Amino acid sequence: MRSFFTRLIHSRLGWHLLLWIVTFSVFFLSHVRLLPTITKTVHVGLLLLPYRLALIYGALYWVLPPALRKESRLFISRLVIYLLVGMLLGFFWIGYVLYPYDTGQLLLFPGKQVIFNFTAWTNGLLLVGIVVSIELYRFWYSRERANQQLANETLMISLQVLKAQVHPHFLFNTLNNVYSLALKESPLAPDMVQKLSGLLGYMIHECNTPTVLLTNEIQFLRNYIDLEKLRYGPRLQINTTIHGDSDAHQIAPLLLMPFVENAFKHGAAKQIGSAQIEVALFVANDQLTFKVHNSLDSSFAGLPNGVGGIGLSNVQKRLSLLYPSTHSLTIRPETDRFTIELTLLLNPKLSQLPTMTALN
């Protein structure tokens, strides 16, 4: 029963029933003390109801639509006709319907006709103004919801496109690593393929939601670092530091991996000798601080635009969409090292964005 009334209220029929009830109730409450009996108040209210509904529906469905479409000339012409017809209809309704019910006679005296009609007309216009204001609010609210939905869908499409670019970018770099090991007939190649399979499983099956557990994202980073360790062997010195409670927080999927991938691609991969990478992640007071340092070959000194590429550009766009005012990203290329520091709040309402898994 409760669900029936809920559906009725939100339906078109429910809106009209509510309009009729409110229209009658306004007259009843304003005239119950002016007329001699409650019965007569009800009768007069019912007799006056068609006239008032004609004013309301004429305004809603004939005068208002051109205004909403910004057709000013049509709106003005219809408004003038509406006012004239409404006044004439008021003369007719008062003189030939309402007054005869009250007195048994037609109201033919112009003076009384004007007085009675003016009262009914002004009261009717006041009610019309209230109803039109409500309808304008409903129109504005529905348009805002539609615009918000369109903005969310556009945002999700942009995010899905950006996230989709992460997969081939990561896969291209990693397959190159596997290929180089295979050419050397390295016994590490099978282990690398197995670890790559696990990483791709996470990317395909668990990253199709707006957010993932921060713990899972950290584990993904650990697995990726282990994969790269197989490739670089003892010449790579990597330190990983993680502090804070990551179980209670969520983050956009694959948001941190491009920073670590960048450190390997433009750091260790470009150096002939030993390479150093430091990865630090701290969580405190709903804020994540993520730092990545990697050593650089001297040939990269003074060439900040030469370091990074698609991965960093992609993640910067995702950050601007997902954390527009709740993140800070600092990129510092130096003579012998490259530093990235990211801070962001872990409690923005990312989970309210619609999930568009069909794009994955």
C-alpha positions, 0 to 999 in steps of 0.5 A: 500500500505504501509503495502504491502511494509512493508511485502515485505521488511520483506519477503524472496522474498523482501530480494532477490529483494533487493539483486538483486537491490543492486548488480546492483546498485553497478555496475551501480554507480561505472561504470556510468562514466567509460562507454560511455553511461548510456544505455551501463552501464545498459546493461553491468550491466545486463549482469554481474548480473547473474555472480555476483548473482552466486558468491553471492548465491554460497557463501550464500547457499553452502559455508557459511552453513558449517561455521555456523554449525562449520564444518570446514573441509567441509567449507574449501573444499567448499571454495577452490572449490568455488574460483576455479569455481568462477574464471573459471566462470569469465573467461567464462563470460568475454570472451564469454558473456561480451566482445563479447557484447562490441566488437562483438568478443570473448576474446581469448587473455589470457593477456586481459582475465586475466586482465578483469577477475581479475577486475570482480572477485575482484569486485564480491568478494568485493560484496560477502563479503558485502552480507555475512557480512549482512547475518552473522549479520542477522544470529547472530541477529535471533539467539540472538532473539531466545536465548532471547525468550527462556530465557524469556520463561524459566524465565516466566516458573520459575516465574510461578512455583514460583508464583504457589507455593505461592497459595497452601502455602498461602491456606494451612496456611489460611485453617488451621486458618479457621479449628482451628476456626471451631473446636472452633465453633467460630462465626468468621469462616464465616467472615474468609471464606468470606475474604479468598474468596476475597483474592483468587479471587484477586490471581486467576483473577488479578495476571496472568500478569507480574505486578499489580498496587501497590495500588491493592497489598497494598489493598490485604495486608490490606485484608490479615491482616484483615483476620489474625486479626479475628483469633488472636483477641485482643492478636495481636497488629499490626501497619500498616504504608503506605506512598507515591503515590502507584497509579502511580507504578506497582509491581510483583504480590504477591511479598510482601505478603509472608513477612507479612505471615511469620510474622504471621506464625513464629511470632504470631502463635508461641507465647502464649501471646501477639504478635506484628507485624509492617508493613511499606511501603514507596514509594518515587522516584520510590523506594519502602521500605518495612519493617516487624517486628514481635516479637519472642518467646525466643525459636527462638533466635539464630535459623535464619534458623528455621524462614522462610521456603518455603515462604521466600525462594520462594520470594527470588528466585522471587526477584533474577529473577525479580529484579536481580540488583534493589533490596536489601533484609535484614533479621535480626533474633534477640533475641526477634524479626524478621525483614525483610527490602526490597528495590526495584526500581519500574520501571524495565521493567517487563512489557516486559516479555511475559505473559504465562497465560496458566500456571496459 
